[in-house]
Amino acid sequence: LHYAEDMTLNDLYDLPFDDQRVLKAFADDDLTGIFQFEGRATRTVVKDIFSGTDKIPTFMTLADINALSRPGSLVSGMTSQYIKVERGDEVDEIHPVVDEILGETNGCLVYQEQVMKIGQQFGGLDDSEIGRLRKIIGAKKAGGAFEEFWIKFRDGAKKNHDADEELARRVWDYMAASSSYLFNVAHAISYAAVAYWCMYLKINYPVEFFAASLRTAAKKGKVKGKADPQLLLLQDAVNHGLTVSPPHPEVSGYSWEPNSMNTGVQAGFTQIAGIGTVVANLMVDAKESNPGISTWETFEKDVRGFGPKATAKALTLSSSLDPFGINLTNNATLTVLEAIHEGEAHLETPDSDSSTIPFQAGEFVTYLGHVVSVKTIDVIGEMRTRKNLTTEEVFDRLESPELSTKAKIICTDIGGTEVHVNISRFNYPKLKSEIDEIGAGVFVIHASGRANNDFGPSVQAHSLTAIELT
């Protein structure tokens, strides 16, 4: 292992972006803790491109993935087309000028600058018109100013390239369908650079990387409806062969840091429930003024705000066999799976997890997952907000508007990635009693339904069983 003090910030800036070990780690799905790449959607795009291959991305592929793993590109089909070409499909040819502009992105419209170049080089629009065009397309305005630019674009394409109206319209519609969702190149490259640096540090300075990432996650805290980011990092650290140590009165500091042997991470005082910034800093100060502190009880005398209750919590945490629940997901799901195999739980044997769902999209699967959170969603309110509709307009568009509640159960599993188990508003009434059973304890759900991978691994559940573990 290396030590982070060997490297300066300027050394990081000077790194070339072609280190094959770093780039291969992206293809290998080693993405936990990697800026912009650890999310479900981006991680799914990476898997769709590289799984089952020996390909290694280039730096610009990372930038493209960043730009394409956004809802608009996913919905428009641009992302799926890019993936198909990456996996060997032919590029769709449109016109030599357009094809050259899109040549570096698999024939797909990925960046705002490509819209501007097509408008200018193919449609003959000037710089001011290009800027206005991008705003108009981004706002999805119809008629009026939009059609004014279409006419100029059509006439420019005819004049400059002898393109007929049908071809000009095809290019125009292609731009209009995609451009409102696009990053600019600088944005995507900046994101990719930070992600690359993160991966470099994860590979070369793993202890320091995980300690720093855990400190950041601890500051952010848990986000309702999502897996605890500290837990995901801790599980990944263990998978990388590092140790995870609970708080200790003699060796801990304020928060997470490398342990004294640089073989793992050491929890700090703020990892004890109820210990905040002020008290943790006082504990650090007390240690500096009294190097002989060796027990939690000692802090009761020297630190205001650290009393017997805090001592009890610290003792419980530091003496636990699994103080941070690193093994909870695996233990919970494997316990239920063993019960199924032994006939104690009369449920169908699961055939999917987060690692297999990307390859099972469209298939009917049986899934087992440890519940992170449950969300119930008002469909009418959601449509009002997302599509800017009135309640009356929603009712006019919605079949069976009286069925207005759906649910999402967010799970983790042995595959290591978050899975969303979705319950449609049509299935919600029959599954409501099972959903309501899920409380604050440790729950595992057994669900059967259609696998989906559009925005990350998910299952559209048709049946559902909630199991509480004690």
C-alpha positions in Angstrom: 0.0 0.0 0.0 1.1 3.5 -0.7 0.7 6.5 1.5 -1.4 9.5 0.4 1.2 12.0 1.6 3.4 10.9 -1.2 1.1 12.7 -3.6 0.3 16.4 -4.0 -2.8 17.9 -5.6 -0.6 19.0 -8.6 0.5 15.4 -9.1 -3.2 14.5 -9.4 -3.8 17.3 -12.0 -0.7 16.1 -13.9 -2.0 12.5 -14.3 -2.5 11.3 -17.9 -6.0 10.0 -18.6 -4.9 6.8 -20.2 -3.9 4.6 -17.3 -5.2 1.2 -18.3 -5.6 -0.1 -14.7 -7.8 2.9 -13.9 -9.9 2.7 -17.0 -10.4 -1.1 -16.6 -11.7 -0.6 -13.1 -14.6 1.3 -14.6 -15.4 -1.6 -17.0 -15.1 -4.0 -14.1 -17.9 -2.2 -12.2 -15.7 -1.1 -9.3 -17.8 2.1 -9.0 -18.8 2.4 -5.4 -17.5 5.8 -4.2 -16.7 7.0 -7.7 -18.1 10.5 -8.4 -21.1 10.4 -10.8 -20.6 6.7 -11.6 -21.9 5.0 -8.5 -25.5 5.9 -9.1 -27.9 3.3 -10.4 -28.5 4.8 -13.9 -24.8 5.5 -14.7 -23.7 2.1 -13.3 -26.3 0.4 -15.4 -25.1 2.1 -18.6 -21.5 1.0 -17.7 -22.6 -2.6 -17.2 -24.7 -2.6 -20.4 -21.6 -1.5 -22.4 -18.8 -3.6 -20.9 -20.3 -6.7 -19.2 -19.2 -9.9 -20.9 -16.5 -8.1 -22.9 -12.8 -7.4 -22.4 -13.2 -3.8 -23.6 -11.5 -1.0 -21.7 -13.1 2.5 -22.0 -11.2 5.5 -23.2 -11.4 8.7 -21.1 -13.9 10.2 -23.7 -16.1 7.1 -23.3 -16.4 8.0 -19.6 -17.4 11.5 -20.6 -20.0 10.2 -23.1 -21.4 7.9 -20.4 -21.8 10.8 -18.0 -23.7 12.7 -20.6 -25.9 9.8 -21.6 -26.9 8.5 -18.2 -29.5 11.2 -17.7 -33.3 10.7 -17.8 -33.8 12.5 -21.1 -31.2 10.6 -23.1 -32.4 7.3 -21.5 -36.0 8.1 -22.5 -35.2 9.4 -26.0 -33.3 6.1 -26.9 -30.0 7.9 -27.5 -28.3 6.0 -24.7 -29.5 2.6 -25.9 -28.4 3.3 -29.4 -24.9 4.4 -28.2 -24.7 1.1 -26.2 -25.7 -1.0 -29.2 -22.9 0.5 -31.3 -20.4 0.1 -28.5 -21.4 -3.6 -28.5 -20.9 -4.0 -32.3 -24.0 -2.7 -34.1 -23.5 -0.6 -37.2 -23.7 3.2 -36.9 -26.9 4.7 -38.4 -25.7 6.9 -41.3 -27.7 10.1 -42.0 -25.6 12.5 -44.1 -21.8 12.8 -44.5 -21.7 16.2 -42.7 -23.9 15.0 -39.8 -22.1 11.6 -39.7 -18.8 13.3 -39.3 -20.1 15.5 -36.4 -21.5 12.5 -34.6 -18.6 10.2 -35.6 -16.8 10.3 -32.2 -20.0 9.5 -30.3 -21.2 6.3 -32.1 -23.4 8.3 -34.5 -25.4 9.6 -31.5 -26.3 13.1 -30.4 -24.6 13.4 -27.0 -23.5 17.0 -26.6 -25.0 20.5 -27.1 -22.1 21.5 -29.3 -23.1 18.8 -31.8 -26.5 20.4 -32.1 -24.8 23.7 -32.8 -22.4 22.3 -35.4 -25.2 20.4 -37.3 -27.3 23.6 -37.3 -24.4 25.6 -38.7 -22.6 23.2 -41.0 -25.6 21.3 -42.3 -28.4 23.9 -42.0 -26.4 27.0 -42.7 -27.5 28.9 -39.5 -25.3 31.7 -38.2 -23.9 31.9 -34.7 -26.7 34.0 -33.2 -29.4 31.8 -34.8 -27.6 28.7 -33.4 -27.7 30.1 -29.8 -31.4 31.0 -30.1 -32.2 27.7 -31.8 -30.7 25.7 -28.9 -32.9 27.6 -26.4 -36.0 27.1 -28.5 -35.4 23.4 -28.9 -34.6 23.1 -25.2 -37.9 24.7 -24.3 -39.7 22.4 -26.8 -41.6 25.2 -28.3 -43.8 24.5 -31.3 -44.8 26.8 -34.1 -43.8 30.4 -34.3 -40.1 31.0 -33.8 -39.4 27.2 -33.9 -40.8 26.9 -37.4 -39.0 30.0 -38.5 -35.7 28.3 -37.8 -36.9 25.1 -39.4 -37.5 27.0 -42.7 -34.0 28.6 -42.5 -32.5 25.2 -41.6 -34.3 23.5 -44.5 -33.3 26.1 -47.0 -29.7 26.1 -45.8 -29.5 22.3 -46.1 -30.8 22.5 -49.6 -28.5 25.4 -50.6 -25.3 24.0 -49.0 -25.8 20.2 -49.5 -28.6 19.8 -52.0 -30.5 18.0 -49.2 -34.2 17.4 -49.9 -36.9 18.4 -47.4 -37.4 14.9 -46.1 -33.7 14.5 -45.2 -33.6 18.0 -43.7 -36.7 17.2 -41.6 -35.2 13.9 -40.4 -32.1 15.7 -39.2 -34.1 18.5 -37.7 -36.4 16.1 -35.8 -33.4 14.2 -34.6 -32.0 17.4 -33.1 -35.3 18.5 -31.6 -35.9 15.1 -29.9 -32.5 15.0 -28.2 -31.0 18.5 -27.7 -33.0 19.6 -24.7 -31.4 16.9 -22.6 -27.7 17.3 -23.5 -24.7 18.3 -21.5 -22.1 20.5 -23.0 -18.7 18.9 -23.6 -16.8 20.8 -20.8 -19.4 19.7 -18.2 -19.1 16.0 -19.2 -15.3 16.0 -19.4 -15.0 17.8 -16.0 -17.2 15.1 -14.4 -15.2 12.4 -16.1 -11.9 13.9 -14.8 -13.1 13.9 -11.2 -14.3 10.4 -11.6 -11.0 9.3 -13.1 -9.1 10.9 -10.2 -11.3 9.1 -7.7 -10.7 5.8 -9.4 -6.9 6.5 -9.5 -7.0 7.1 -5.7 -9.2 4.1 -5.0 -6.7 1.8 -6.8 -3.4 3.3 -5.6 -4.4 4.7 -2.2 -7.4 2.5 -1.1 -7.2 3.2 2.6 -7.0 6.9 2.2 -9.7 6.9 -0.4 -12.2 5.0 1.7 -11.4 7.0 4.8 -12.0 10.3 3.0 -15.1 9.0 1.2 -16.5 7.8 4.5 -15.9 11.2 6.1 -17.8 12.9 3.3 -20.6 10.4 3.5 -20.8 10.8 7.3 -21.2 14.6 6.9 -24.0 14.2 4.4 -25.8 11.7 6.6 -28.5 9.2 5.5 -30.9 10.3 2.7 -34.4 9.1 3.3 -35.4 6.5 0.7 -31.8 5.5 -0.1 -29.2 3.0 1.2 -26.9 4.5 3.8 -23.9 5.7 1.7 -21.5 4.9 4.6 -22.7 1.3 4.6 -22.2 0.8 0.9 -18.6 2.2 1.2 -17.9 0.0 4.2 -19.1 -3.1 2.4 -16.9 -2.2 -0.6 -13.9 -1.5 1.6 -14.2 -5.0 3.1 -14.6 -6.4 -0.5 -11.3 -4.8 -1.2 -9.6 -6.6 1.6 -9.5 -3.7 4.1 -10.4 -3.9 7.8 -13.1 -1.8 9.5 -12.6 -0.9 13.1 -15.2 0.5 15.5 -14.5 3.6 17.6 -11.8 3.2 20.3 -11.1 5.6 23.1 -7.4 5.5 22.6 -6.9 5.5 18.9 -10.0 7.2 17.4 -10.2 10.8 16.2 -13.0 13.0 15.2 -14.3 10.8 12.2 -13.1 8.1 9.9 -9.4 7.9 9.2 -6.8 5.3 8.1 -5.8 2.9 11.0 -2.3 3.0 12.4 -1.1 0.2 10.2 -2.7 1.6 7.0 -4.5 -1.7 6.5 -8.1 -0.4 6.9 -10.3 2.4 8.3 -10.8 3.4 11.9 -14.2 4.9 13.0 -14.1 8.1 14.9 -16.1 9.6 17.7 -18.9 11.0 15.5 -19.7 7.4 14.4 -21.2 6.9 17.9 -24.9 7.6 17.9 -25.7 10.9 19.6 -22.1 12.2 19.4 -22.1 15.4 17.4 -19.4 17.8 16.2 -19.0 19.8 19.4 -18.7 16.8 21.8 -16.4 14.9 19.4 -14.0 17.9 19.2 -14.0 18.1 23.0 -13.1 14.4 23.1 -10.2 15.0 20.7 -9.1 17.9 22.8 -9.3 15.8 26.0 -7.1 13.1 24.5 -4.5 15.7 23.5 -4.4 17.1 27.0 -4.6 13.7 28.7 -2.7 11.0 26.7 -3.6 8.5 29.3 -7.2 8.1 28.3 -7.9 4.5 27.8 -11.6 3.9 28.6 -14.9 5.5 27.5 -15.7 6.2 31.2 -12.7 8.6 31.4 -14.4 10.9 29.0 -17.3 11.3 31.4 -15.0 13.3 33.7 -13.3 15.4 31.1 -15.9 16.1 28.4 -19.1 18.0 29.0 -21.9 16.3 27.1 -20.4 12.8 27.3 -22.2 11.0 30.1 -23.1 7.5 31.1 -25.6 7.1 28.2 -22.9 8.0 25.7 -20.5 5.5 27.4 -23.1 2.8 27.1 -23.6 3.5 23.4 -19.9 3.6 22.8 -19.3 0.3 24.6 -22.1 -1.4 22.7 -20.8 -0.2 19.3 -17.2 -1.0 20.0 -17.9 -4.5 21.3 -20.3 -5.5 18.5 -19.3 -8.3 16.1 -20.8 -6.3 13.2 -20.9 -2.7 14.6 -21.9 -1.0 11.3 -24.2 -3.7 9.9 -21.8 -4.5 7.1 -23.0 -8.1 7.0 -26.7 -7.3 7.6 -27.8 -7.5 4.0 -26.1 -10.7 3.3 -27.1 -12.3 6.6 -30.7 -11.3 6.2 -31.1 -12.5 2.6 -29.2 -15.7 3.1 -31.2 -16.5 6.2 -34.4 -16.3 4.2 -32.9 -18.2 1.3 -31.8 -21.0 3.7 -35.4 -21.1 5.1 -36.7 -21.5 1.5 -34.3 -24.3 0.7 -35.1 -26.2 3.9 -38.8 -25.8 3.4 -39.4 -23.6 6.4 -40.6 -20.7 4.1 -43.0 -21.8 1.4 -41.7 -19.4 -1.3 -40.3 -19.9 -4.7 -36.5 -20.0 -4.9 -35.2 -16.6 -6.1 -33.5 -16.5 -9.5 -32.4 -12.9 -9.7 -30.4 -10.2 -7.8 -29.0 -6.8 -8.7 -26.1 -8.4 -10.7 -28.4 -10.5 -12.9 -31.3 -8.2 -13.5 -29.5 -6.2 -16.3 -29.3 -9.5 -18.3 -32.9 -10.5 -17.4 -34.7 -7.4 -18.6 -38.1 -8.3 -19.9 -38.1 -11.7 -18.1 -40.4 -12.8 -15.3 -38.1 -13.2 -12.3 -38.2 -13.9 -8.5 -36.3 -11.5 -6.4 -35.1 -11.5 -2.8 -33.8 -8.2 -1.2 -33.1 -6.5 2.1 -35.5 -3.5 2.5 -33.9 -0.1 2.8 -37.0 2.0 2.6 -40.6 2.1 1.3 -42.2 5.0 -0.7 -45.8 5.4 -1.5 -46.4 7.8 -4.4 -49.5 9.8 -5.4 -49.7 9.3 -9.1 -52.0 12.3 -9.7 -49.7 14.6 -7.8 -46.6 13.2 -9.6 -48.2 13.8 -13.0 -49.2 17.3 -12.1 -45.7 18.2 -11.1 -43.7 16.4 -13.8 -45.9 17.3 -16.7 -47.2 20.6 -15.5 -50.9 19.6 -15.7 -54.0 20.5 -13.8 -55.8 17.9 -11.8 -58.6 17.9 -14.4 -56.1 17.3 -17.2 -54.5 14.4 -15.2 -57.9 12.8 -14.8 -58.7 13.1 -18.5 -55.4 11.3 -19.4 -55.4 8.7 -16.7 -57.1 5.4 -17.1 -58.9 4.4 -13.8 -57.9 7.6 -11.9 -59.4 6.2 -8.7 -56.3 4.0 -8.6 -54.0 6.8 -7.7 -51.4 5.2 -5.4 -48.3 3.2 -6.3 -45.3 2.2 -4.3 -41.5 1.7 -4.5 -39.5 -0.6 -2.2 -35.8 0.1 -2.3 -33.6 -2.9 -1.5 -30.0 -4.0 -1.4 -28.9 -7.6 -1.9 -25.9 -9.9 -2.3 -25.4 -8.5 -5.9 -24.2 -5.2 -4.3 -26.4 -2.7 -6.1 -29.6 -1.0 -5.2 -32.8 -2.5 -6.7 -36.2 -0.8 -6.9 -39.2 -3.1 -6.5 -42.0 -1.2 -8.1 -45.7 -1.8 -7.4 -48.0 -0.3 -10.0 -51.2 1.5 -9.0 -53.2 -1.4 -10.5 -51.4 -3.9 -8.2 -51.1 -1.7 -5.2 -54.6 -2.5 -3.7 -53.9 -6.2 -3.6 -50.4 -5.8 -2.2 -51.1 -3.0 0.2 -51.4 -5.2 3.2 -47.9 -6.7 2.6 -46.4 -3.3 2.0 -48.0 -2.0 5.3 -46.3 -4.9 7.2 -42.9 -3.4 6.5 -41.8 -1.4 9.5 -38.6 -0.2 11.2 -37.1 -3.6 11.9 -35.0 -5.8 9.5 -37.2 -6.9 6.6 -36.6 -8.9 3.5 -39.0 -9.0 0.6 -39.7 -11.8 -1.8 -41.2 -10.5 -5.1 -42.1 -11.9 -8.4 -42.5 -9.8 -11.5 -41.0 -8.4 -14.7 -37.3 -7.4 -14.6 -36.4 -3.9 -15.9 -33.1 -2.2 -16.4 -33.9 1.2 -18.0 -32.9 3.4 -15.1 -31.1 0.8 -13.0 -32.1 -2.7 -11.9 -35.8 -2.9 -10.9 -38.6 -5.4 -10.7 -42.3 -4.6 -11.5 -43.8 -6.7 -8.8 -47.0 -8.8 -9.4 -46.7 -10.6 -6.1 -45.0 -9.7 -2.9 -44.2 -11.2 0.5 -42.7 -9.2 3.4 -40.6 -11.2 5.9 -39.4 -9.7 9.3 -36.3 -11.1 10.8 -35.8 -11.0 14.6 
